[in-house]
Amino acid sequence: MSILDPDSDIAAIARRDLNARTSLPALIQVCAHDKPNDNETKEEMFARRAYAIADAMERQRTPEPPE
């Protein structure tokens, strides 16, 4: 498998980072007044949520096969 293959681990990581980075501006705007979890900075809260969005996007891209 080539690193250019869209199903490679490297491509998946790149997509995840891109999706997280792309979601940040809207996420910051919408969640600006939210409180972070205990022992979490505001920046860490935004990053956690951005990666949660990216992970959801990846799950939609590759749905689980039916049983």
HTML snippet that shows the backbone in 3Dmol.js (N, CA, C, O; Angstrom):
<script src="https://3Dmol.org/build/3Dmol-min.js"></script>
<div id="view" style="width:600px;height:400px;position:relative"></div>
<script>
const pdb = `
ATOM      1  N   MET A   1       0.850  -1.176   0.000  1.00  0.00           N
ATOM      2  CA  MET A   1       0.000   0.000   0.000  1.00  0.00           C
ATOM      3  C   MET A   1       0.898   1.242   0.000  1.00  0.00           C
ATOM      4  O   MET A   1       1.824   1.349   0.804  1.00  0.00           O
ATOM      5  N   SER A   2       0.621   2.151  -0.886  1.00  0.00           N
ATOM      6  CA  SER A   2       1.371   3.397  -1.010  1.00  0.00           C
ATOM      7  C   SER A   2       0.879   4.419   0.008  1.00  0.00           C
ATOM      8  O   SER A   2      -0.286   4.387   0.406  1.00  0.00           O
ATOM      9  N   ILE A   3       1.756   5.324   0.431  1.00  0.00           N
ATOM     10  CA  ILE A   3       1.316   6.397   1.332  1.00  0.00           C
ATOM     11  C   ILE A   3       0.333   7.324   0.629  1.00  0.00           C
ATOM     12  O   ILE A   3      -0.367   8.097   1.283  1.00  0.00           O
ATOM     13  N   LEU A   4       0.276   7.253  -0.703  1.00  0.00           N
ATOM     14  CA  LEU A   4      -0.681   8.066  -1.445  1.00  0.00           C
ATOM     15  C   LEU A   4      -2.047   7.407  -1.523  1.00  0.00           C
ATOM     16  O   LEU A   4      -3.019   8.037  -1.940  1.00  0.00           O
ATOM     17  N   ASP A   5      -2.127   6.147  -1.126  1.00  0.00           N
ATOM     18  CA  ASP A   5      -3.402   5.423  -1.122  1.00  0.00           C
ATOM     19  C   ASP A   5      -4.344   6.111  -0.130  1.00  0.00           C
ATOM     20  O   ASP A   5      -3.964   6.331   1.020  1.00  0.00           O
ATOM     21  N   PRO A   6      -5.572   6.456  -0.556  1.00  0.00           N
ATOM     22  CA  PRO A   6      -6.489   7.157   0.344  1.00  0.00           C
ATOM     23  C   PRO A   6      -6.914   6.334   1.553  1.00  0.00           C
ATOM     24  O   PRO A   6      -7.483   6.880   2.499  1.00  0.00           O
ATOM     25  N   ASP A   7      -6.649   5.035   1.538  1.00  0.00           N
ATOM     26  CA  ASP A   7      -6.990   4.191   2.679  1.00  0.00           C
ATOM     27  C   ASP A   7      -5.793   3.892   3.576  1.00  0.00           C
ATOM     28  O   ASP A   7      -5.914   3.112   4.520  1.00  0.00           O
ATOM     29  N   SER A   8      -4.632   4.500   3.295  1.00  0.00           N
ATOM     30  CA  SER A   8      -3.455   4.261   4.130  1.00  0.00           C
ATOM     31  C   SER A   8      -3.618   4.960   5.478  1.00  0.00           C
ATOM     32  O   SER A   8      -4.401   5.900   5.618  1.00  0.00           O
ATOM     33  N   ASP A   9      -2.865   4.484   6.459  1.00  0.00           N
ATOM     34  CA  ASP A   9      -2.904   5.094   7.791  1.00  0.00           C
ATOM     35  C   ASP A   9      -2.456   6.551   7.736  1.00  0.00           C
ATOM     36  O   ASP A   9      -3.022   7.401   8.423  1.00  0.00           O
ATOM     37  N   ILE A  10      -1.452   6.838   6.930  1.00  0.00           N
ATOM     38  CA  ILE A  10      -0.942   8.210   6.822  1.00  0.00           C
ATOM     39  C   ILE A  10      -2.013   9.117   6.226  1.00  0.00           C
ATOM     40  O   ILE A  10      -2.195  10.243   6.690  1.00  0.00           O
ATOM     41  N   ALA A  11      -2.719   8.646   5.212  1.00  0.00           N
ATOM     42  CA  ALA A  11      -3.790   9.446   4.613  1.00  0.00           C
ATOM     43  C   ALA A  11      -4.907   9.678   5.624  1.00  0.00           C
ATOM     44  O   ALA A  11      -5.474  10.769   5.685  1.00  0.00           O
ATOM     45  N   ALA A  12      -5.224   8.657   6.417  1.00  0.00           N
ATOM     46  CA  ALA A  12      -6.281   8.803   7.431  1.00  0.00           C
ATOM     47  C   ALA A  12      -5.883   9.834   8.484  1.00  0.00           C
ATOM     48  O   ALA A  12      -6.710  10.640   8.908  1.00  0.00           O
ATOM     49  N   ILE A  13      -4.625   9.810   8.904  1.00  0.00           N
ATOM     50  CA  ILE A  13      -4.141  10.791   9.885  1.00  0.00           C
ATOM     51  C   ILE A  13      -4.193  12.193   9.288  1.00  0.00           C
ATOM     52  O   ILE A  13      -4.609  13.142   9.953  1.00  0.00           O
ATOM     53  N   ALA A  14      -3.773  12.319   8.039  1.00  0.00           N
ATOM     54  CA  ALA A  14      -3.803  13.625   7.370  1.00  0.00           C
ATOM     55  C   ALA A  14      -5.237  14.141   7.248  1.00  0.00           C
ATOM     56  O   ALA A  14      -5.493  15.323   7.476  1.00  0.00           O
ATOM     57  N   ARG A  15      -6.173  13.259   6.889  1.00  0.00           N
ATOM     58  CA  ARG A  15      -7.586  13.671   6.801  1.00  0.00           C
ATOM     59  C   ARG A  15      -8.104  14.110   8.160  1.00  0.00           C
ATOM     60  O   ARG A  15      -8.811  15.111   8.271  1.00  0.00           O
ATOM     61  N   ARG A  16      -7.744  13.348   9.205  1.00  0.00           N
ATOM     62  CA  ARG A  16      -8.210  13.676  10.556  1.00  0.00           C
ATOM     63  C   ARG A  16      -7.695  15.055  10.973  1.00  0.00           C
ATOM     64  O   ARG A  16      -8.452  15.877  11.490  1.00  0.00           O
ATOM     65  N   ASP A  17      -6.410  15.300  10.745  1.00  0.00           N
ATOM     66  CA  ASP A  17      -5.838  16.603  11.095  1.00  0.00           C
ATOM     67  C   ASP A  17      -6.480  17.723  10.287  1.00  0.00           C
ATOM     68  O   ASP A  17      -6.803  18.778  10.833  1.00  0.00           O
ATOM     69  N   LEU A  18      -6.664  17.501   9.002  1.00  0.00           N
ATOM     70  CA  LEU A  18      -7.284  18.522   8.149  1.00  0.00           C
ATOM     71  C   LEU A  18      -8.718  18.806   8.595  1.00  0.00           C
ATOM     72  O   LEU A  18      -9.119  19.966   8.687  1.00  0.00           O
ATOM     73  N   ASN A  19      -9.486  17.761   8.869  1.00  0.00           N
ATOM     74  CA  ASN A  19     -10.867  17.972   9.303  1.00  0.00           C
ATOM     75  C   ASN A  19     -10.928  18.687  10.650  1.00  0.00           C
ATOM     76  O   ASN A  19     -11.781  19.552  10.853  1.00  0.00           O
ATOM     77  N   ALA A  20     -10.038  18.335  11.566  1.00  0.00           N
ATOM     78  CA  ALA A  20     -10.006  19.013  12.864  1.00  0.00           C
ATOM     79  C   ALA A  20      -9.648  20.487  12.684  1.00  0.00           C
ATOM     80  O   ALA A  20     -10.293  21.367  13.254  1.00  0.00           O
ATOM     81  N   ARG A  21      -8.618  20.740  11.890  1.00  0.00           N
ATOM     82  CA  ARG A  21      -8.169  22.124  11.655  1.00  0.00           C
ATOM     83  C   ARG A  21      -9.258  22.941  10.961  1.00  0.00           C
ATOM     84  O   ARG A  21      -9.449  24.115  11.280  1.00  0.00           O
ATOM     85  N   THR A  22      -9.962  22.337  10.030  1.00  0.00           N
ATOM     86  CA  THR A  22     -11.000  23.047   9.289  1.00  0.00           C
ATOM     87  C   THR A  22     -12.199  23.376  10.182  1.00  0.00           C
ATOM     88  O   THR A  22     -12.861  24.394   9.983  1.00  0.00           O
ATOM     89  N   SER A  23     -12.472  22.524  11.153  1.00  0.00           N
ATOM     90  CA  SER A  23     -13.639  22.752  12.018  1.00  0.00           C
ATOM     91  C   SER A  23     -13.364  23.781  13.118  1.00  0.00           C
ATOM     92  O   SER A  23     -14.304  24.293  13.726  1.00  0.00           O
ATOM     93  N   LEU A  24     -12.099  24.090  13.381  1.00  0.00           N
ATOM     94  CA  LEU A  24     -11.751  24.960  14.511  1.00  0.00           C
ATOM     95  C   LEU A  24     -12.401  26.347  14.497  1.00  0.00           C
ATOM     96  O   LEU A  24     -12.956  26.736  15.524  1.00  0.00           O
ATOM     97  N   PRO A  25     -12.371  27.118  13.406  1.00  0.00           N
ATOM     98  CA  PRO A  25     -12.946  28.466  13.474  1.00  0.00           C
ATOM     99  C   PRO A  25     -14.419  28.487  13.895  1.00  0.00           C
ATOM    100  O   PRO A  25     -14.821  29.293  14.734  1.00  0.00           O
ATOM    101  N   ALA A  26     -15.212  27.599  13.307  1.00  0.00           N
ATOM    102  CA  ALA A  26     -16.636  27.559  13.677  1.00  0.00           C
ATOM    103  C   ALA A  26     -16.800  27.049  15.095  1.00  0.00           C
ATOM    104  O   ALA A  26     -17.642  27.546  15.843  1.00  0.00           O
ATOM    105  N   LEU A  27     -16.004  26.065  15.469  1.00  0.00           N
ATOM    106  CA  LEU A  27     -16.070  25.498  16.809  1.00  0.00           C
ATOM    107  C   LEU A  27     -15.745  26.552  17.864  1.00  0.00           C
ATOM    108  O   LEU A  27     -16.436  26.653  18.878  1.00  0.00           O
ATOM    109  N   ILE A  28     -14.704  27.327  17.629  1.00  0.00           N
ATOM    110  CA  ILE A  28     -14.328  28.379  18.572  1.00  0.00           C
ATOM    111  C   ILE A  28     -15.436  29.414  18.692  1.00  0.00           C
ATOM    112  O   ILE A  28     -15.745  29.872  19.792  1.00  0.00           O
ATOM    113  N   GLN A  29     -16.023  29.776  17.589  1.00  0.00           N
ATOM    114  CA  GLN A  29     -17.099  30.763  17.609  1.00  0.00           C
ATOM    115  C   GLN A  29     -18.323  30.250  18.364  1.00  0.00           C
ATOM    116  O   GLN A  29     -18.899  30.967  19.182  1.00  0.00           O
ATOM    117  N   VAL A  30     -18.715  29.018  18.087  1.00  0.00           N
ATOM    118  CA  VAL A  30     -19.928  28.466  18.698  1.00  0.00           C
ATOM    119  C   VAL A  30     -19.713  28.127  20.170  1.00  0.00           C
ATOM    120  O   VAL A  30     -20.628  28.275  20.980  1.00  0.00           O
ATOM    121  N   CYS A  31     -18.515  27.675  20.520  1.00  0.00           N
ATOM    122  CA  CYS A  31     -18.255  27.190  21.878  1.00  0.00           C
ATOM    123  C   CYS A  31     -17.432  28.159  22.727  1.00  0.00           C
ATOM    124  O   CYS A  31     -16.881  27.760  23.753  1.00  0.00           O
ATOM    125  N   ALA A  32     -17.343  29.392  22.323  1.00  0.00           N
ATOM    126  CA  ALA A  32     -16.473  30.363  22.996  1.00  0.00           C
ATOM    127  C   ALA A  32     -16.793  30.521  24.480  1.00  0.00           C
ATOM    128  O   ALA A  32     -15.893  30.796  25.275  1.00  0.00           O
ATOM    129  N   HIS A  33     -18.044  30.354  24.864  1.00  0.00           N
ATOM    130  CA  HIS A  33     -18.428  30.579  26.262  1.00  0.00           C
ATOM    131  C   HIS A  33     -18.565  29.286  27.060  1.00  0.00           C
ATOM    132  O   HIS A  33     -18.961  29.317  28.226  1.00  0.00           O
ATOM    133  N   ASP A  34     -18.242  28.152  26.445  1.00  0.00           N
ATOM    134  CA  ASP A  34     -18.303  26.870  27.158  1.00  0.00           C
ATOM    135  C   ASP A  34     -17.157  26.775  28.154  1.00  0.00           C
ATOM    136  O   ASP A  34     -16.106  27.394  27.985  1.00  0.00           O
ATOM    137  N   LYS A  35     -17.386  25.992  29.188  1.00  0.00           N
ATOM    138  CA  LYS A  35     -16.364  25.778  30.216  1.00  0.00           C
ATOM    139  C   LYS A  35     -15.601  24.492  29.919  1.00  0.00           C
ATOM    140  O   LYS A  35     -16.214  23.463  29.636  1.00  0.00           O
ATOM    141  N   PRO A  36     -14.272  24.539  29.981  1.00  0.00           N
ATOM    142  CA  PRO A  36     -13.474  23.314  29.786  1.00  0.00           C
ATOM    143  C   PRO A  36     -13.699  22.324  30.925  1.00  0.00           C
ATOM    144  O   PRO A  36     -14.175  22.698  31.997  1.00  0.00           O
ATOM    145  N   ASN A  37     -13.352  21.061  30.686  1.00  0.00           N
ATOM    146  CA  ASN A  37     -13.382  20.054  31.747  1.00  0.00           C
ATOM    147  C   ASN A  37     -12.349  20.406  32.803  1.00  0.00           C
ATOM    148  O   ASN A  37     -11.505  21.275  32.584  1.00  0.00           O
ATOM    149  N   ASP A  38     -12.409  19.737  33.946  1.00  0.00           N
ATOM    150  CA  ASP A  38     -11.411  19.945  35.003  1.00  0.00           C
ATOM    151  C   ASP A  38     -10.010  19.696  34.451  1.00  0.00           C
ATOM    152  O   ASP A  38      -9.805  18.771  33.665  1.00  0.00           O
ATOM    153  N   ASN A  39      -9.064  20.507  34.854  1.00  0.00           N
ATOM    154  CA  ASN A  39      -7.653  20.386  34.459  1.00  0.00           C
ATOM    155  C   ASN A  39      -7.462  20.457  32.943  1.00  0.00           C
ATOM    156  O   ASN A  39      -6.550  19.829  32.405  1.00  0.00           O
ATOM    157  N   GLU A  40      -8.298  21.202  32.264  1.00  0.00           N
ATOM    158  CA  GLU A  40      -8.198  21.345  30.807  1.00  0.00           C
ATOM    159  C   GLU A  40      -8.226  22.834  30.470  1.00  0.00           C
ATOM    160  O   GLU A  40      -9.046  23.584  31.001  1.00  0.00           O
ATOM    161  N   THR A  41      -7.332  23.252  29.592  1.00  0.00           N
ATOM    162  CA  THR A  41      -7.354  24.644  29.146  1.00  0.00           C
ATOM    163  C   THR A  41      -8.430  24.814  28.087  1.00  0.00           C
ATOM    164  O   THR A  41      -8.934  23.838  27.533  1.00  0.00           O
ATOM    165  N   LYS A  42      -8.770  26.052  27.815  1.00  0.00           N
ATOM    166  CA  LYS A  42      -9.747  26.341  26.764  1.00  0.00           C
ATOM    167  C   LYS A  42      -9.246  25.799  25.416  1.00  0.00           C
ATOM    168  O   LYS A  42     -10.020  25.246  24.635  1.00  0.00           O
ATOM    169  N   GLU A  43      -7.952  25.963  25.158  1.00  0.00           N
ATOM    170  CA  GLU A  43      -7.369  25.462  23.910  1.00  0.00           C
ATOM    171  C   GLU A  43      -7.475  23.944  23.803  1.00  0.00           C
ATOM    172  O   GLU A  43      -7.777  23.409  22.736  1.00  0.00           O
ATOM    173  N   GLU A  44      -7.228  23.259  24.907  1.00  0.00           N
ATOM    174  CA  GLU A  44      -7.354  21.800  24.907  1.00  0.00           C
ATOM    175  C   GLU A  44      -8.807  21.373  24.671  1.00  0.00           C
ATOM    176  O   GLU A  44      -9.065  20.377  23.995  1.00  0.00           O
ATOM    177  N   MET A  45      -9.739  22.124  25.225  1.00  0.00           N
ATOM    178  CA  MET A  45     -11.149  21.827  25.000  1.00  0.00           C
ATOM    179  C   MET A  45     -11.491  21.955  23.513  1.00  0.00           C
ATOM    180  O   MET A  45     -12.159  21.090  22.946  1.00  0.00           O
ATOM    181  N   PHE A  46     -11.029  23.037  22.893  1.00  0.00           N
ATOM    182  CA  PHE A  46     -11.294  23.229  21.464  1.00  0.00           C
ATOM    183  C   PHE A  46     -10.661  22.102  20.643  1.00  0.00           C
ATOM    184  O   PHE A  46     -11.287  21.570  19.727  1.00  0.00           O
ATOM    185  N   ALA A  47      -9.425  21.744  20.973  1.00  0.00           N
ATOM    186  CA  ALA A  47      -8.741  20.670  20.239  1.00  0.00           C
ATOM    187  C   ALA A  47      -9.481  19.348  20.405  1.00  0.00           C
ATOM    188  O   ALA A  47      -9.689  18.626  19.429  1.00  0.00           O
ATOM    189  N   ARG A  48      -9.879  19.026  21.631  1.00  0.00           N
ATOM    190  CA  ARG A  48     -10.607  17.776  21.887  1.00  0.00           C
ATOM    191  C   ARG A  48     -11.883  17.720  21.062  1.00  0.00           C
ATOM    192  O   ARG A  48     -12.189  16.697  20.450  1.00  0.00           O
ATOM    193  N   ARG A  49     -12.618  18.809  21.048  1.00  0.00           N
ATOM    194  CA  ARG A  49     -13.867  18.844  20.297  1.00  0.00           C
ATOM    195  C   ARG A  49     -13.626  18.809  18.789  1.00  0.00           C
ATOM    196  O   ARG A  49     -14.385  18.178  18.054  1.00  0.00           O
ATOM    197  N   ALA A  50     -12.578  19.479  18.328  1.00  0.00           N
ATOM    198  CA  ALA A  50     -12.268  19.465  16.895  1.00  0.00           C
ATOM    199  C   ALA A  50     -11.930  18.051  16.440  1.00  0.00           C
ATOM    200  O   ALA A  50     -12.360  17.625  15.368  1.00  0.00           O
ATOM    201  N   TYR A  51     -11.159  17.319  17.248  1.00  0.00           N
ATOM    202  CA  TYR A  51     -10.829  15.941  16.873  1.00  0.00           C
ATOM    203  C   TYR A  51     -12.044  15.028  17.009  1.00  0.00           C
ATOM    204  O   TYR A  51     -12.151  14.045  16.276  1.00  0.00           O
ATOM    205  N   ALA A  52     -12.952  15.323  17.916  1.00  0.00           N
ATOM    206  CA  ALA A  52     -14.190  14.538  17.997  1.00  0.00           C
ATOM    207  C   ALA A  52     -15.005  14.716  16.713  1.00  0.00           C
ATOM    208  O   ALA A  52     -15.579  13.758  16.196  1.00  0.00           O
ATOM    209  N   ILE A  53     -15.048  15.939  16.208  1.00  0.00           N
ATOM    210  CA  ILE A  53     -15.738  16.197  14.938  1.00  0.00           C
ATOM    211  C   ILE A  53     -15.033  15.469  13.803  1.00  0.00           C
ATOM    212  O   ILE A  53     -15.683  14.841  12.967  1.00  0.00           O
ATOM    213  N   ALA A  54     -13.707  15.550  13.770  1.00  0.00           N
ATOM    214  CA  ALA A  54     -12.937  14.873  12.716  1.00  0.00           C
ATOM    215  C   ALA A  54     -13.156  13.362  12.764  1.00  0.00           C
ATOM    216  O   ALA A  54     -13.283  12.720  11.722  1.00  0.00           O
ATOM    217  N   ASP A  55     -13.200  12.797  13.963  1.00  0.00           N
ATOM    218  CA  ASP A  55     -13.423  11.355  14.099  1.00  0.00           C
ATOM    219  C   ASP A  55     -14.821  10.975  13.601  1.00  0.00           C
ATOM    220  O   ASP A  55     -14.991   9.941  12.954  1.00  0.00           O
ATOM    221  N   ALA A  56     -15.813  11.805  13.900  1.00  0.00           N
ATOM    222  CA  ALA A  56     -17.169  11.543  13.409  1.00  0.00           C
ATOM    223  C   ALA A  56     -17.215  11.619  11.887  1.00  0.00           C
ATOM    224  O   ALA A  56     -17.898  10.824  11.241  1.00  0.00           O
ATOM    225  N   MET A  57     -16.495  12.564  11.322  1.00  0.00           N
ATOM    226  CA  MET A  57     -16.450  12.683   9.865  1.00  0.00           C
ATOM    227  C   MET A  57     -15.805  11.445   9.247  1.00  0.00           C
ATOM    228  O   MET A  57     -16.259  10.963   8.209  1.00  0.00           O
ATOM    229  N   GLU A  58     -14.759  10.934   9.872  1.00  0.00           N
ATOM    230  CA  GLU A  58     -14.086   9.738   9.351  1.00  0.00           C
ATOM    231  C   GLU A  58     -15.003   8.514   9.447  1.00  0.00           C
ATOM    232  O   GLU A  58     -15.022   7.675   8.547  1.00  0.00           O
ATOM    233  N   ARG A  59     -15.755   8.420  10.535  1.00  0.00           N
ATOM    234  CA  ARG A  59     -16.691   7.288  10.661  1.00  0.00           C
ATOM    235  C   ARG A  59     -17.752   7.342   9.566  1.00  0.00           C
ATOM    236  O   ARG A  59     -18.157   6.302   9.048  1.00  0.00           O
ATOM    237  N   GLN A  60     -18.201   8.531   9.213  1.00  0.00           N
ATOM    238  CA  GLN A  60     -19.182   8.657   8.143  1.00  0.00           C
ATOM    239  C   GLN A  60     -18.569   8.344   6.793  1.00  0.00           C
ATOM    240  O   GLN A  60     -19.262   7.875   5.890  1.00  0.00           O
ATOM    241  N   ARG A  61     -17.299   8.594   6.649  1.00  0.00           N
ATOM    242  CA  ARG A  61     -16.605   8.316   5.382  1.00  0.00           C
ATOM    243  C   ARG A  61     -16.465   6.812   5.165  1.00  0.00           C
ATOM    244  O   ARG A  61     -16.579   6.327   4.039  1.00  0.00           O
ATOM    245  N   THR A  62     -16.220   6.089   6.232  1.00  0.00           N
ATOM    246  CA  THR A  62     -16.021   4.650   6.155  1.00  0.00           C
ATOM    247  C   THR A  62     -16.964   3.940   7.112  1.00  0.00           C
ATOM    248  O   THR A  62     -16.540   3.474   8.170  1.00  0.00           O
ATOM    249  N   PRO A  63     -18.248   3.852   6.747  1.00  0.00           N
ATOM    250  CA  PRO A  63     -19.195   3.196   7.658  1.00  0.00           C
ATOM    251  C   PRO A  63     -18.858   1.711   7.835  1.00  0.00           C
ATOM    252  O   PRO A  63     -18.262   1.081   6.961  1.00  0.00           O
ATOM    253  N   GLU A  64     -19.250   1.183   8.970  1.00  0.00           N
ATOM    254  CA  GLU A  64     -19.002  -0.225   9.244  1.00  0.00           C
ATOM    255  C   GLU A  64     -19.843  -1.083   8.309  1.00  0.00           C
ATOM    256  O   GLU A  64     -20.993  -0.751   8.022  1.00  0.00           O
ATOM    257  N   PRO A  65     -19.270  -2.190   7.834  1.00  0.00           N
ATOM    258  CA  PRO A  65     -20.040  -3.062   6.946  1.00  0.00           C
ATOM    259  C   PRO A  65     -21.193  -3.718   7.689  1.00  0.00           C
ATOM    260  O   PRO A  65     -21.087  -3.958   8.892  1.00  0.00           O
ATOM    261  N   PRO A  66     -22.286  -4.012   7.007  1.00  0.00           N
ATOM    262  CA  PRO A  66     -23.409  -4.665   7.676  1.00  0.00           C
ATOM    263  C   PRO A  66     -23.037  -6.069   8.125  1.00  0.00           C
ATOM    264  O   PRO A  66     -22.199  -6.730   7.512  1.00  0.00           O
ATOM    265  N   GLU A  67     -23.660  -6.508   9.183  1.00  0.00           N
ATOM    266  CA  GLU A  67     -23.346  -7.854   9.707  1.00  0.00           C
ATOM    267  C   GLU A  67     -24.140  -8.909   8.996  1.00  0.00           C
ATOM    268  O   GLU A  67     -24.006 -10.094   9.303  1.00  0.00           O
TER     269      GLU A  67
END
`;
const viewer = $3Dmol.createViewer("view");
viewer.addModel(pdb, "pdb");
viewer.setStyle({}, {cartoon: {color: "spectrum"}});
viewer.zoomTo();
viewer.render();
</script>
